[in-house]
Amino acid sequence: MRSIPARAEDLLVLAGAVAYIDRLGKRHHSKCWERDLFLSLPVRDFDFWDASDLRDELKSLLEMLTGDSWYLEFRPGRAPLPVDRQGSLSLTDTPPVVIPYSNGLDSFAVARLHAQPRQHIIRVSTGRVGDTEKKVSHARTASTRWVSMPISLPGAGVRLPEQSYRSRGFLFGAVAATAAGIMKGAEIVVPESGQGTFGPALTVIGHEHPDVRMSPIFTSALGRFVSRIFESPIRFVHPRVWSTKGETLAALQIAQLSEGWEVTVSCSRSSRRKIQGSVAKHCGVCANCLLRRQSLQVAGLVSSSQEPYIWPDLGQSPPWTSRDHPVPGKSVVQQAISAILAMRDFAMISPESPLVLREAAAIAEALGEPRESTLHGMHHVMAKHREEWSALLSTFPPTSLFRALGAVA
């Protein structure tokens, strides 16, 4: 196991501390989104972190991500962290490619589609190594190795009430960048498809800050920041940004690489629930689950057994109850309504709206691509999402809450 350099270790501690502070301070949505967040952190490489221009860059990065005002202070004196031995990585002559691996459909698909002969792929997880993919063997994964960098937030006696958790983008990016920096990799593959990349920034609710966690607008800035830390160019690439999740899964199916997709986990609620049996439960009604349903339908991927949704039959009106399925509470119904509206709103955005044009210009600058090609890519994803969402709604009876609220005018 390679030792972690002091500066890289500082980055991991910083990412965990940022996530902790973000989750600890609850937003007061009735007043405003923005909070004042203060972080004082001991570091090993104090001279590096104490540079005022670096602090300013980090402050701007975090404020872009979470929409808060961050006040940062670094101080010397932190001791090295203990590191678990996970074995060494045998690298090829080709620099490795790092993929942040969330155990979801996008990371599952892109890790397989992106694999090339003689290419070394490092899948980085903040949880257990190979929670899903290590259960499935496939010839195209032979050059893949796993790196697990679990970062747990203090939980004993500490309540972390804030659920927006925008800092997750910085945490995952920092972990991936650390793997890339240590292994001399220059490329981090962001597996997110178009809906998750720029859809959240186009469907802002109320006074919330635009969600740019997966956007090239954020990852390009993060790439410049981590490049300073490792004194080597590290860039984030988005190979599926101009495809819907359904198109990504369809490409996986055509390439005959879809075996094992059933064990992936998409549900935003499952991470807060105990896993029942050998397969994680999906609620079936959150935005992630709706997009999963929509995308699996597009790709023609059907499980040998019914998808293990907690609420599988959305053709009924709430509470979607049936034998062996719990009665959803008021918060679950409200989450389902919010998910329907988010999916519908993205399907209804006008391609010529000022918001789309501004977002296209910002993404084009971040990617270094012509504005026209970026706008074309966004228009494609928006049109395909509208088509796929309408197709999913057509499977529900007219009396369904999902069809009634989600209909695209």
Residue pairs with C-beta under 8 A, 6 or more apart in sequence:
1 83
1 85
1 86
1 87
1 88
2 88
2 89
2 182
3 83
4 12
4 81
4 83
4 178
4 182
5 182
6 44
6 45
6 80
7 44
7 45
7 48
7 229
7 230
8 178
8 181
8 182
8 229
8 230
9 44
9 80
9 81
10 43
10 44
10 45
10 48
10 49
10 78
11 174
11 177
11 178
11 226
11 229
12 81
12 149
12 151
12 174
12 175
12 178
13 41
13 43
13 78
13 81
14 41
14 43
14 174
15 151
15 170
15 171
15 174
15 175
16 151
16 153
16 171
17 39
17 41
18 39
18 62
18 167
18 170
18 171
19 151
19 153
19 165
19 167
19 168
19 170
19 171
20 153
20 154
20 160
21 37
21 38
21 39
21 167
22 37
22 66
22 68
22 162
22 164
22 165
22 166
22 167
23 153
23 160
23 161
23 162
23 165
23 167
24 158
24 160
24 161
24 162
25 35
25 37
25 162
26 161
26 162
27 33
27 35
27 162
27 164
29 206
29 207
29 208
32 207
33 67
33 207
33 208
33 209
34 67
34 68
34 69
34 209
35 68
35 69
36 68
36 69
36 71
37 66
37 68
37 69
37 70
37 71
38 71
38 73
39 70
39 71
39 72
39 73
40 72
40 73
40 74
40 75
41 72
41 73
41 74
41 75
41 78
42 74
42 75
42 76
42 77
42 78
43 49
43 74
43 75
43 76
43 78
44 78
44 80
46 74
46 75
46 76
46 77
48 54
48 229
49 55
49 74
50 74
54 228
55 72
55 74
57 224
57 225
57 228
58 70
58 72
58 225
59 70
59 72
60 221
61 170
61 218
61 221
61 222
61 225
62 68
62 70
62 167
62 170
63 69
63 70
64 212
64 217
64 218
64 221
65 166
65 167
65 169
65 170
65 212
65 213
65 218
66 164
66 166
66 167
66 209
67 166
67 208
67 209
67 210
86 129
86 147
86 148
89 96
89 122
89 145
89 147
89 183
91 120
91 183
91 184
92 118
92 119
92 120
92 143
94 118
94 119
94 120
95 120
95 184
95 185
95 186
95 187
96 120
96 121
96 122
96 180
96 183
96 184
96 185
97 114
97 119
97 120
97 121
97 122
97 185
97 187
97 188
97 189
98 121
98 122
98 123
98 124
98 176
98 177
98 179
98 180
98 183
98 185
98 187
98 188
98 189
99 107
99 110
99 111
99 114
99 121
99 122
99 123
99 124
99 176
99 188
99 189
99 191
100 107
100 124
100 172
100 173
100 175
100 176
100 188
100 190
100 191
101 107
101 111
101 123
101 124
101 125
101 133
101 146
102 125
102 172
103 125
103 127
103 131
103 132
103 133
103 264
103 265
104 264
104 265
104 266
105 245
105 248
105 249
105 261
105 264
105 266
105 292
105 295
106 191
106 192
106 193
106 196
106 240
106 245
106 248
107 123
107 191
108 132
108 133
108 260
108 261
108 264
109 191
109 248
109 249
109 251
109 252
109 257
109 258
109 261
110 189
110 191
110 239
110 240
110 248
111 121
111 123
111 133
111 141
111 144
111 191
112 138
112 140
112 141
112 252
112 255
112 257
113 239
113 248
113 251
113 252
113 255
113 257
114 121
114 189
114 239
115 121
115 140
115 141
115 143
115 144
118 143
119 143
120 143
120 145
121 143
121 144
121 145
122 144
122 145
122 146
122 147
122 179
122 180
122 183
122 185
123 130
123 133
123 144
123 145
123 146
123 147
124 147
124 148
124 149
124 175
124 176
124 179
125 131
125 146
125 147
125 148
125 149
126 148
126 149
126 150
126 151
126 171
126 172
126 175
127 148
127 150
128 148
128 150
129 146
129 147
129 148
130 146
131 265
132 260
132 263
132 264
132 265
133 141
133 144
133 260
134 146
135 260
135 263
136 259
136 260
136 263
138 257
138 259
138 260
140 257
147 179
149 175
149 178
149 179
151 171
151 175
153 160
164 208
166 209
166 211
166 213
168 213
169 212
169 213
169 214
169 218
169 222
170 222
173 188
173 219
173 222
173 226
173 236
174 226
176 188
177 188
177 222
177 223
177 226
177 229
177 230
177 234
179 185
180 186
180 187
180 188
180 226
180 230
180 234
181 226
181 229
181 230
181 232
181 234
184 232
185 234
186 232
186 233
186 234
186 235
187 234
187 235
187 237
188 219
188 223
188 234
188 235
188 236
188 237
189 236
189 237
189 239
190 197
190 214
190 219
190 236
190 237
190 238
191 239
191 240
192 214
192 238
192 240
192 241
193 240
193 241
193 243
193 244
193 245
193 247
193 248
193 381
194 240
194 241
194 242
194 243
194 244
194 377
194 378
194 380
194 381
194 385
195 244
195 245
195 291
195 346
195 381
195 385
196 214
196 245
196 291
197 214
197 215
197 216
197 238
197 241
198 215
198 241
198 359
198 363
198 378
198 381
199 346
199 385
200 210
200 211
200 212
200 213
200 214
201 210
201 211
201 212
201 215
201 217
201 359
202 346
202 349
202 355
202 356
202 359
203 342
203 345
203 346
203 349
204 210
204 211
205 338
205 342
212 218
215 363
215 366
216 236
216 238
216 241
216 363
216 366
216 367
217 362
217 363
217 366
219 236
219 238
219 366
220 235
220 236
220 366
220 367
221 366
222 236
223 234
223 235
223 236
226 234
227 233
227 234
227 235
238 367
240 248
241 377
242 377
242 378
242 380
242 381
243 251
243 381
244 295
244 298
244 381
244 384
244 385
244 388
245 291
245 292
245 294
245 295
246 294
246 295
246 296
246 297
246 298
246 299
246 384
246 388
247 298
247 384
248 295
249 258
249 261
249 295
249 296
249 298
249 299
249 301
250 298
250 299
250 300
252 258
252 261
252 299
253 299
253 300
253 301
258 299
258 301
261 301
262 279
262 303
262 304
263 279
265 271
265 280
265 282
266 282
266 288
266 289
266 291
266 292
267 280
267 281
267 282
267 283
267 284
267 286
267 288
267 289
267 292
268 286
268 287
268 288
268 289
269 283
269 286
269 335
270 280
270 281
270 282
270 283
273 281
275 281
279 308
280 308
281 308
281 309
281 310
282 289
282 292
282 307
282 308
282 309
282 310
283 289
283 309
283 310
283 311
283 332
284 293
284 307
284 309
284 310
284 311
284 312
284 314
285 311
285 314
285 320
285 328
285 332
285 335
285 336
285 339
286 335
286 336
286 339
287 338
287 339
287 342
287 343
289 309
289 339
290 339
290 340
290 343
290 392
290 402
291 343
293 307
293 392
294 343
294 388
294 389
294 391
294 392
295 388
296 302
296 307
297 388
297 391
297 392
297 395
298 388
298 391
306 312
310 325
310 326
311 320
311 325
311 328
311 332
312 322
312 325
313 320
313 322
314 320
314 396
314 400
314 401
314 402
315 396
315 397
315 399
315 400
316 400
317 399
317 400
317 401
318 328
318 333
318 336
318 401
319 327
319 328
319 333
320 328
321 327
328 336
336 401
336 402
337 401
337 405
340 401
340 402
340 405
340 406
341 405
341 406
343 389
343 406
344 389
344 405
344 406
344 407
344 408
346 382
346 385
346 389
347 382
347 385
347 386
347 389
347 390
347 408
348 386
348 408
348 409
349 355
349 356
349 382
350 356
351 378
351 379
351 382
351 383
356 375
356 378
356 382
357 375
359 378
360 371
360 374
360 375
360 378
361 371
361 374
363 374
363 378
364 370
364 371
364 373
364 374
364 375
367 374
386 408
389 406
389 408
390 408
393 402
393 403
393 406
393 407
393 408
396 402
396 403
397 403
398 404
